[in-house]
Amino acid sequence: MDRVEKGLKDRLKKTQAIRMLGTGMDVGDLNDYAHEICLLLLLKIFRREITENPNRTRQDLIYMTEEILREMDFAASKEVAERLVDGVLWYKDPNRQDPFSCYIFDEETRTHELYKFRYLKPDREHSQWEKGGSTVYMLTEEAQEIIFITREILEEFGFDIEQFYTLQLIKSGNFNKAQNSVSNLIARVRTLIRREKDYRQDVLRNPQIIFMDSKNSRRKSEDEIKRQFEDEKKVFEDMFSWKNRLNSFPAEARAEAEQVFESLEVARALHDVLAKLVVENMAFEVEIRVKYPDSFWKTSDLTFKKDIWQNVIDKKGLANFDVLESLLNPLFSPEVDFIYPLEWAWEEQKIKKTETNEEIYEDFDEEETWQPKSADWDIIVELWEDIFDELMKNNEFSITELQDIDSFKKQKWLMQKKNIELFMMFVVTEVELKLEEQETNDDRLELFRRLCDKNPKYKKLIGRRISSVNEEDKEPLRWEELYVSPYKIKLLPSKSNLE
């Protein structure tokens, strides 16, 4: 049998369930929209099911369908809503209450076989038939497949619904499915963490995005955000409360359950990281609004044509034609070097100008202007050894610790501009320490490579990450020639430890 055909029957089951949703009924002008109405109804039922809302009777489904029709601006009667609900519950004639059926190809027997399925089934736990209760419906596995078949639909629910779904699977002892759900949970929270980090960088580059419509979801108050994280934290606690019951499970199920709870521990740790990032970003937005209001309307007046071409190249000329090539190449190269933070991110890092500096600049030869002094890596490595020793010892280093170093070492720091550039690179973006066999465009990894060449003890840090935090309660680093915000770089575990 061709490998392409393997599993065809199972694939057809999924596609047929999607294809037949909203078919087999006549709802007049809404026939073309029946599929999307029925899909939205399944989504609403699933949300109630996961949150243990028992309002899922046939009458509840009719109310939900009427609500959907109003949301879609369709003018339809209650009879149409009933017909749509019956079209999800049963196939064709609702009086017969038949399951949906179709013929699908079985690649093993080479024949078409009858396949029967339903989108909804009775929820025995909530129906309470013995007390005369109405039938409460829940999604079948086929209907759940429709919802989870794409991550885009799953993201409509958000992190909280993924949690509830995992909790229900743990309660039912279905640890095999729970493991997959926890993996989705981890993927979801990592996506949210990445979005928060990207959002912070986007704000650094363009603070005006704080007010863009695409960020409306961020306009919740800080209390609402914290309350949401507290609720999600409580769901994690509810999940772990079931860990005490593992001894009552068979050995095989207990092994699966232990793996689920190990993964849940990773998800909970990542969730704490996410909560911290969100709150920090909200505080960051407030700080920008208060301290830098001009950044929302200020635009750069620096242009290549005026400031570089007309004022420098056209007036003073170039030493040789190769200099022009080196100027233009970065503008058109498909390979982007390490991206430094834009002008706004460097606003606080000010180099004071003096009359002497301006006089020296006037005396510069044109050729020297276009050939900046190369970095002395021996000095740079010597100075950064102390910082990496501190990172290995305490897992963190604050730039304010340089405030009281002796004047000789201070001059070494100031002799090499790349020292401060390196520190700001560590501040702006997180980096994973790894060894590159050759020189790299990322000066941080080049520094790490040279440190390891000088002393192999630093190889213990391979795989570890360096991130940063702004120490708002501390004074900035103030040297005579330099002013740097009080940032702290921190040594974090490798990503593999969180997986």
Salt bridges, closest charged atoms under 4 A:
GLU5 OE1 - ARG110 NH2 3.07
GLU52 OE2 - LYS171 NZ 3.50
GLU71 OE2 - LYS44 NZ 3.71
ASP86 OD1 - ARG58 NE 3.06
ASP98 OD2 - ARG96 NE 3.37
ASP106 OD2 - LYS9 NZ 3.43
GLU113 OE1 - LYS9 NZ 3.44
ASP123 OD2 - ARG56 NH1 3.06
ASP123 OD2 - HIS126 ND1 3.09
GLU141 OE2 - LYS177 NZ 3.68
GLU155 OE1 - ARG188 NH1 3.72
GLU155 OE1 - ARG195 NH2 3.04
ASP160 OD2 - ARG47 NH2 3.94
GLU162 OE1 - ARG151 NH2 3.89
GLU196 OE2 - ARG218 NH1 3.02
GLU222 OE2 - LYS226 NZ 3.00
GLU232 OE1 - HIS271 NE2 2.62
ASP238 OD2 - LYS234 NZ 3.61
GLU265 OE1 - ARG268 NH2 3.12
GLU280 OE2 - LYS276 NZ 2.60
GLU285 OE2 - ARG218 NE 3.38
GLU287 OE2 - LYS291 NZ 3.63
GLU382 OE2 - LYS412 NZ 2.70
GLU385 OE1 - LYS454 NZ 3.03
ASP386 OD2 - LYS409 NZ 2.97
ASP389 OD1 - LYS457 NZ 3.04
GLU396 OE2 - LYS488 NZ 3.36
GLU421 OE2 - LYS417 NZ 4.00
GLU430 OE1 - LYS197 NZ 3.16
GLU430 OE2 - ARG465 NH1 2.94
GLU439 OE2 - ARG450 NH2 3.89
ASP442 OD2 - ARG444 NH2 2.92
ASP443 OD2 - LYS418 NZ 2.74
GLU446 OE2 - ARG449 NH2 2.60
GLU446 OE2 - ARG450 NE 2.84
ASP453 OD2 - ARG449 NH1 3.30
GLU471 OE2 - LYS474 NZ 3.35
GLU471 OE2 - LYS488 NZ 3.42
